């Protein structure tokens, strides 16, 4: 017999959103695994780094590949931020590094699907009530952004993106929930230890907090209310800072142990192919790289070919206006609300260091570095759906177009 709530709703009705969300996660995991199962990136560095951590080392005892590795005195260091290896330590402890590497496509499929599930949860927290609207925006995130590409390709370059989006969604979910500063700080710090540009989002998390002081009565003068709000805000900001602090300490300690200085992250030491060496020689971060990155992000087009599928990417990049046109729905948010501006600020602040970075993100179908900003854009899309009363037909068509383009990316994953 179906149990009913005092309100008269059945258990199924009250939990329909959660059940649909779980179904979306399961379906996404299957689709991601199906897309990735036949591709081996051959670079499961994070699994071997997780194994090194379990054995008290910060280095690998073998060279995983010719590039993106730091050889020093017979040891081989992973230049990428270490938190993904920390996340994978339990998996490696159970399966072993080699087996975990062999089933990477399944692990990444679960990580990517978890991101889709958190996207679904965030949209609910923001107030997107229509289940179809939430589904459209979850599909936009999961299958019309570079999440699909990085999951399909796998490898050390891409796993960090999957974990970083999970951590960013967790920050935003907490901001639209209980707003516990120390939890936001912990997730934000872990995101920084996963994808360094996400450090630039931390001030915007602080600005997005909404203090809710408990007042002793309704007869309180405005000055007291203002003082209470300021006091609460300062406590929240302090809590975020304390939550971030362990990651900052670990960042400097990790560098010190590896390279003898807390200021060397390893990115300037990694082996590179010759064309990237020339790029890095202009500066690890430089205005000289901005035109290239803007082209890869906004302007880069595929080549036209005479046979199916008629368009061929070059692996350097592809305009986000082609891969993810549905993200433009974010422009329809309610710009009278401060949080919309803080989300836009986080989007831009996180993007700036990648536009200055030498790497460009190759090999890619789209501009994968933009993934660091995508959760903030998705949150803006959620605000737009609330403000506009849903996702209109035209926007749904753009999302569908992006999904088709994402399918092209899966097709080309092992051909470029």
KEPATI-972127 format. One record per residue: x, y, z of N, C-alpha, C in turn. Coordinates in steps of 0.1 Angstrom, whole numbers, plus 5000, padded with zeros to 4 digits. Example, Ala and Ser with C-alpha at 12.3 -4.5 7.8 and 13.67 -1.06 7.14 Angstrom:
BEGIN
513249435078512349555078513249675078;512849785071513749895071512950005079;
***
This chain:
BEGIN
500849885000500050005000500950125000;500550224992501350354991501150435003;502250475010502150565022501950705018;501150775025500850915022501451005034;501751125030502251225039501051295045;501151365057500051435062499451535052;500251585043499751675033498851615023;498951475023498151405013498951355001;500251395000501051344989501651214993;501751134982502451004984503951014985;504550914991506050914992506650934978;506150864968506650874954506551014949;505451084952505251224947506251314954;506451294967507351384974508751364971;509151244966510551224963510751204948;509851244940509951224925511251294920;511551414925512651484920513951414923;514051354935515251284938515351154930;514251084928514350964920514650984906;514151094900514451134886515951164886;516451244896517851274896518751154896;518351054904519150934905519150864892;517950864885517850794872518750864862;518751004862519651074853521051044855;521451034868522850994871523250854865;522350764868522550624863522650624847;521750694841521750694826522950764821;523350874828524550944823525750854825;525850784836527050704838527150594827;526050544823526050444812526550504799;525950624796526350694783527750734783;528250784794529650824795530550694793;530250594800531050464799531050414784;529850424778529750374764530550454755;530650594758531450674749532950654752;533350624764534750614768535350474768;534550374767535050234770536050194760;536050234748536950194738538250274736;538350374745539550464744540450454756;541750434754542650424765543650544763;543650644772544550754771545950714774;546150604781547450564784548250644794;547450734802548150824811547250824824;547250724831546550724844547450764856;548150874854549150924863548550934877;547350984879546751004892546550874900;546350764893546250644900547550604906;548650624898549950584903550450684914;550050814913550350914923549550874936;548350834935547550784946548350674953;548850584945549550464951550850514958;551550614951552650674958552350734971;551250814972550850874985550550764995;549950654991549650545000550950485006;552050494998553350445002554250555007;553750665010554550775016555450845006;555150844993556050914983555251014976;555951114970555351214962555751204948;556451094944556951074931556650934926;556650914913556450784906557850724904;557850594904559150524901559250474887;558450534878558550514864558050634856;558450654844558050764836556850734828;555650794831554350754825554250794811;555050884806554950934792556151024789;556251064777557451154773557151294777;555851334779555551474781554751494794;554651614799553851644811554251554823;555551544824556151474836557451554840;557851534852559051604857560051504862;561051474854562151384858563251454866;563451404879564551464887565151344895;566451324892567251224899566651084900;566051044888565550904888564050904893;563551014898562151014903561351094892;560051064891559251124881557951184888;557951314887556851394894555751424885;554551424890553351464883553151614884;553151694874553051844875551651894879;550651804877549351854879548951854894;547951944897547551954911547151824917;547451794930547351664935546051614941;545051694943543851644950543151534943;543151524929542451404923543151274928;544451274930545051154935544651124949;544351224957543851204971542451144970;541651194961540251134959540350994955;541350954947541450824941542150724950;542650774961543450684970542550564975;541350574979540550464983540350354972;540150404960539950314948541250244946;542350314946543650244944543950144955;543650184968543850094979543149964978;541949964971541149844969541549764957;541749844946541949774933543349764929;544249854934545649864930545649964918;546850024916546950134907546750074892;547349964889547249914876545849884872;545149804881543749774878542849904877;543049994886542350124885542550194872;543850194867544150254855543350184843;543350054844542649974833541150004833;540550034844539050054844538850204845;539750294841539550434842538350484835;537950424824536750474817535550464826;535450354834534350334843534350434854;535550454860535750554871535350694866;535850734855535550864850534050884846;533450774842532050774839531250804852;531650744863530950764875531250914880;532450954879532751094883531951194875;531851174862531151274853529651264856;529151144858527651134862527351194875;528351184884528151254897528051404896;528851454887528751594884527351634878;526751554870525451574864524451574876;524551474885523651464896523751594905;524951644907525051764915524551884908;524651884895524051994887522551984889;521951874888520551854890520151904904;520951874914520651914928520752074929;521752124923521952274924520752344918;520352294906519252364899517952364908;517752254915516652244925516752344936;518052354941518252454952518052594947;518452624935518252754929516752794928;515952684926514452714924513852674911;514652594903514052554890513052444893;511852464893510852374897510452274886;510352324873509952234863510952124860;510552004861511451884860512051884846;511251914836511751914822512852024820;512652144827513652254826514952204833;514752144844515952094851516751994843;515951904836516551804828517351864816;516651964810517352034798518652094803;518652164814519952224819520952124823;520552014829521451904833522051844821;521251824810521751774797522751874791;522452004792523352104787524652094794;524752074807526052064814526751934810;525951824810526551694809526951654795;526251704785526451654771526651764761;526651884765526851994756527952084760;528852034770530052104774531152004772;532352044776533551964774533551844785;532651834793532551724803532451594795;531751584784531651464776532951434770;533651534764534951514758535951464768;536151524779537151484788536951354794;535651314796535351184800535651074790;535351114777535651014766537150994765;537951104765539351084763540051034775;539651074787540351024799541751074800;542551024809543951054811544151164822;545351184826545651274837545251414834;545251454822544851594818543351624821;542551524821541151544821540451504834;540951404842540351364854540151484863;541151574864541051684873539851774870;539451784857538251864853537051804860;536951674859535751604864535651634879;536751614887536651634901536451784905;537051874897536952014900535452054898;534752004888533352044886532551994898;532851874902532151824914532251914926;533551954929533852034940533152174939;533152234927532552364925531052354927;530452244922528952234924528652214939;529552144946529352134961529352264968;530352354963530352494969529052564966;528552554954527352634950526152574957;526052444958524952384965524952424980;526052434986526052485000525752635001;526152704991525752854991524252864989;523552774982522152784981521452694991;522152655001521652575012521852645025;522652575034522852615048523952725048;524752745038525752845037526752835049;527152715052528252695062529552735056;530152845061531352895055532552795055;532652725066533852635066533752515056;532552475053532352365043532652425029;532152545027532452605014533952625012;534652665023536052685022536752555020;536352445026536952315024536852275010;535652285004535452244990536152334981;536152464984536852564975538352534975;538952504987540352474988540752354981;539852244982540152124974540052144959;539152234955539052264941540252334936;540852424944542152494941543252384940;543252284948544252184947543952084936;542952104929542552024917542752104904;542252224904542452314892542752454898;543952494897544452614904543652744901;543152764888542352884885541152894894;540652794900539452794908539652874921;540952904925541252984936540553124934;540453174922539953304919538453314922;537753194924536353194927536053224942;537053204950536853204965536253334969;536853454965536253584969534753594965;534353534954532953544950532053454958;532553344963531753264972531453344985;532453414989532253505001531253614999;531253674987530353774984528953724982;528853594978527453534975526753494988;527453494999526853455012525753555016;524653515021523653605025523453585040;523953685048523853675063522353675067;522153595078520753585083520853595098;521053715104521253735118519953705125;520053635137518953605145518653735154;517553795153517253915160516353885173;516653945184515953915196514453955196;514054045187512654085186512454165173;511254195170510954265158511154415160;511354465172511454605175512954635177;513654625166515154655166515454765157;516254855162516654975153517454925142;517455005131518254965119519654955121;520255035130521655025133522054895138;521254835147521554705153521554605142;520554615133520454515123521654525114;522054645110523254655102524454605109;524654625122525754575129525754425130;524554365132524454215132524754155119;524354215108524654165095526054165092;526754285095528154295093528954185101;528554165114529154075123529053935117;527853895113527553765107528353745095;528453845086529253835074530653815077;531253885086532653865089532953725095;532053675103532153535108532153435096;531253455087531153365075532453375067;532953495065534153515057535353445064;535353465077536453395085536353245084;535153195084534953055083535352995070;535153075059535553035046537153035046;537753135051539153145051539753025059;539152995070539752875078539552745071;538452735063538152615055539152605044;539552715038540552715027541952685032;542252735044543652735049544352595048;543752485051544552355050545052335036;544252365026544652345012545852435008;545852555013546952645010548252595017;548152545029549252485036549752365029;548852275025549252155018549852185004;549352294997549952334985551452364986;551752454996553152494998553952385003;553452305012554252185017554552085007;553552054998553751964987554852004978;554852134974555952194966557252184973;557252214986558552214993559152074993;558351974996558851834997559351794983;558651824972559051784959560251854954;560251984955561252064947562152154956;561952154969562752224978562452374979;561252414974560752554975559252544974;558652624983557152624983556552694971;557252764964556752844953556852784939;557452664938557552594925556452484925;555452504916554352414915554652294906;555652314897556052204887555652234873;554752324871554252344857555352404848;556252484854557352534846558452434843;558352314850559452214849559052104840;557752084837557351964830557851954815;558151834811558651814797557551844788;557851894776556851934766557351904752;556351894743556751884729557352024725;558052024714558752144710557852264708;556652244702555852364699555252424712;555052344722554652394735555852454743;557052404741558152464747558252614742;558052634729558152764724557052854730;555852804732554852884738555252914753;555752824760556052844774557252944775;558052944765559253034766558753184766;557553204761556953344761556453384775;556453284784555953304798554953204801;554953144813553953054818552553124817;552553244822551353334820551753454813;551153494803551553614795550353664787;550353794785549353854776549553804761;550753754758551053704745550153584742;549653514752548853394749547353424748;546953544751545553574751544953564737;545553614726544853604713544653454709;545653374712545553224709544353164717;544353194730543253134738541853184735;541753314732540453364728540053304715;540953284706540553214693540053074696;540752994704540352854707539052854714;538852954723537652964731536353004723;536553114715535353174709535253164694;536353154687536353174672536753044664;537452954670538052844662536952754656;537152724643536152644636536752514631;535852414628536352294622536652314607;537352214601537552214587536352144580;536052184568534952114560535652004552;535051884553535551774545534451714537;534751644525533651604516532851484521;533351404530532751284534532151294548;531351204552530751204566531951204576;531851274587530651354591530751504587;531551534576531551654569532251774576;532551764588533351854596534351784604;535551834604536651774611537351874620;537451844633538151934642539651914641;540452014644541851994643542551954657;541751944667542251904680542852024688;542852144683543352254690542352324698;541052324693539952394700538752404691;537652454696536452474689535652574696;535052664689534352774696533252724705;533152784717532152744726530752784721;530652874711529352904705528852794696;529752704693529352584685529152464694;530052444704529952324712528852344723;528652464728527752484739526852614738;526152624727525352754725524352774736;523852664742522852674752523252754764;524552764766525052834778524752984777;524453034765524053174763522753204771;521953104775520753124782521053194796;522353184800522753244813522453394812;522553454799522353594798520953644801;520053544803518653574806518353584821;519353574829519153574843518653714848;518253714860517753844866518953924871;519354024863520554104866520254204877;519054214882518854294894519254224907;519554104906519954024918521554024919;522054064931523554064932524253924929;523553814933524153684931524453664916;523553714907523853694893525153754889;525453874894526653944891527853874897;527753824909528853754916529153624908;528153554903528353434895529053474882;528653584876529353624864530753664867;530953734879532353764883533253644885;532653534891533453414893533753354879;532753354870533053294857534153364850;534253494850535353564844536653554851;536553564865537853564873538553424871;537753324870538353184869538953174854;538253234845538653224831539953304828;540153414835541353494832542653424832;543053354843544353284842544553184831;543453124827543553024816543753094803;543253214801543453294789544853344788;545553354800546953404801547853284800;547353164801548253044802548753004788;549952944788550552904776549952784769;549352694777549052564772547952544762;546952624762545852614752544852504754;545252394761544352284764544452174755;545352174745545352064735545651934742;545151824737544351794725542851804730;542051874722540651904728539651924716;538451894720537251924711536452034718;536852164715536252274723537452334730;537052414740538052474749537852424763;538652314766538252244779538552324791;539552424791539852504802538552584807;537652614798536452684802535552604812;535852474813535152384822535252444837;536352504840536452564853535352664856;534852734846533852834847532452784845;532352664839530952624835529952604847;530352554858529352544869528752674873;529452784872528952914875527952964864;528252924852527352964841526052884842;526252754846525052674848524152724859;524752774869523952844880523252964875;523953044866523253154860522053104851;522252994844521152934836519952904845;520252844857519252814866518452944870;519253044873518553174877517753224865;518253204853517453244841516153174840;516253034843515052954842513952994852;514453034864513553084875512953214871;513753304866513253444863512353444851;512653354841511853354828510753254828;510653184839509553084840509752954833;511052924830511352804823512352824812;512752714805513652724794512852714781;512852814773511952824761512352724750;511552704740511752614730513052644722;513252774719514452814712515752774719;515752794732516952754740517052604740;515952534741516052384741516652334728;516252404717516852364704518352384704;518852494710520252524711520952414719;520352374730520952264738521052144730;519952104723519951984715521051994704;521252114698522352134688523652104695;523852154707525152124714525351984717;524251914720524451764723524851694710;524351734699524751674686526151694683;526651824686528051854684528851774693;528451754706529151674715529251534710;528251474704528351344698529451344687;529551444679530651454670532051444677;532051504688533351494696533651354700;532651274704532851134707533351064695;532751084683533151024671534651054668;535151174670536451214666537451184677;537051134689537951124700539251044697;539150944689540350854686540750884671;540350994665540751014651541451144649;541751224659542451344658543651354667;
***
